[in-house]
Every structure is written in C-alpha cells, then in structure tokens.
C-alpha cells in the first residue's frame, strides 16, 4: 500500500510547510504499527499559468496507477473524521494504494473530477490552498490516531 498526497504548486519554506511536515511525521509514526505507510508528497506545477485545464494532465500523469483516488472538491461529501478514518482503514485492508488530490487555485477540471473514486470537502467555504494541505495532513494524522485508539480525537 502507498499513500500519495498529490498537490498543485510548490510549497516553499513557510509556517504551513512546518505544520504539514509535523502532521505527516506524526501520521508516519502512528500509522507504522497500523500498517499505514508514510505519505509521499508529490507536487506538480504548470509554470505557464494555464489554470485547471493545464494542470489536469499534470495531475493525471502523477496519479499512481491503480490508486483509489480521493479528490478534495467543494461539491464533495463531508465525512466526519471517524468516517474518513474508516475509509482509510478499509482501503488499507484491501491493500489499495490511495492518492489524495488537492487542485490548484481554480480547482480541478471537470473531466478530472469525474475520475475520482471519492470526492470530499472541508465545507462549502473557500479555503486557501496551503491551509487545505495543512487540514488534510492533520486529518490523516487524526485518522491514524482514531484507528490507534489514541485520545487525540475526542469523540
């Protein structure tokens, strides 16, 4: 099993990068005993500024073949943290690779969105791209802590 976090844009040294690194490190440590591998971060970037149409083929090429594709999209389902954790556990139990995708500032091209196995949302509000990365990294760690039975998630 592999877990890939596929994002548009390159994150430079910043407070957001520190948070992402911290949560993904926590996930790796907590997930190890649960059979969850460390998250591999893959960043793609369209330097010409072509928006979602130009980003779609870059994303498509970077999706590991055979992965269960989870895309973040404002129109997606809004699972609870325990529901998200259970989906991750079910995919682990099926030995499925997971690819979580965060699009660029304009979102994801409709044809690419249709390729998703699951679309999820952090709500109808608009969030800055880099904060969505932090929030997803935190939710991955939270999922691992829920599966491990740790008190991090207070239900």
N, C-alpha and C positions, 0 to 999 in steps of 0.2 A: 504494500500500500504506500502511495505517495500522496502528500497534500501540497498543492501548489496555490500560492496566492499570486494571481496574475493581475497586474495593475497597469494603467496607462500613466505615463510620466515618470520621471526620475525624482526620487526624494533625496534631497541634499541634507547635509547635517542641519538638524533643526530639533526643537523640542518634540515635534511629532515623531521624528525618527527615533529619538531616545525612548519614547513611550512604546512604539511598535516593537523595537528591539527587546525591551523589557518584557512585554506581554508574550512575544513569540518565544523568548527564552524560558519564561515560566511555563508556557504550553509544552515546550520540549521536555522540560524536567518532569512535569506532572504526567504528560502523555506517555513517556517512555514505559512506565510499568503497566500502562493500559493498552499497549500495542499500537499507539499512535506515533507516527514518525514526526520529526521536526518539520516545520513548514518551510518550503522552499519559496522564496520571493523571486518573482520574475517580473521585470518592468519592461514595457515596450513604449516606444515614443515615436510619434510622427513629427519630425522636425520641421515639416513644411506647413504645419497648421491646417491640415485638411479636415479637421473635425472627425466626427464619428465614422463617416464614410471611409476616410483614410486609415482610421485606427482599426476598423473591423478586420481587414485581412491580417494585420499585425497580431491582433489578439487570436484570431483563428489559427494561425500558424504556431502560436505559442501554447495552445491547449494540448496537454499531453494526451495522446491517442487513448481512447477507451475510458477517459475520466468521466466521472459523474460531475456535470457542470452546474455550479451554483453561481448565479449572477445576482449582483445587487442592483435593484431597479425599484424606483419609487412605486411602481404598479405591482410589485411582488407581494407575496404573502408576508405577514408579520408574525413569525413564530415566536413563542416565548423562548427564553433561554433553555429551559429543560427540553422543549420540543426540538430545538436546534441540536442540543447535546445528543438526544436520542437518534436523530437522523445521522449524525456523525458516527455514533456507535454502530448503527445498522450498516452503514457503508463500510466501516472497519470490519464488521463481522462477515461481510460479503467479499472482503479483500478488494474493494473497489478503490481506485485512485480518485481523489477529489481535486477539482480545480475551482477555486473561488475567484470570481472575476469582478473587479471594480473598473468601470469605464472611465472615460475622460470627462472633462467639464461639460460636454454636451450630452453625456450619457452613452448608451450603447445603440448601435444601428439596429433597426427592427429585425432584419434578417438574422443578425447575430443573437438578438434576444430570443428569437424563436428556437434557437439551438439549445437553450438552457434546459436542463432537466428539472431545475427548481429555481424560481426567482424569489428572492427575499428582499424585504425592505426594512429600513430602520425608521419607517414612518413617512408620512406624506410631506413633512417639512424638507426643505433643501438643506443639505449639509455640505460644508467644504470638503472637497475631495480628500485632503490629507487627514481630516478628522474621521472620515469614514474608514480610512485604513486603520486608524487607531482603534475605532469602535469595533471593527471586525477582528482585529488581533485580540482585543480584550474579550470578545465573545468566544473566540476559540479557546482562550485560556479558561474562561468561565465554563465552557462545555467540558473541558478536561477535568476541572475541579468538581463539577457536578457528577461526572462519571466516576471519579475517585472517591466521592462521598465526603469531600472536604467541606469545611464550614465557610469557604469563600462566598458561595452563593447562599443567600439566606432566603429560603422559600417560606 
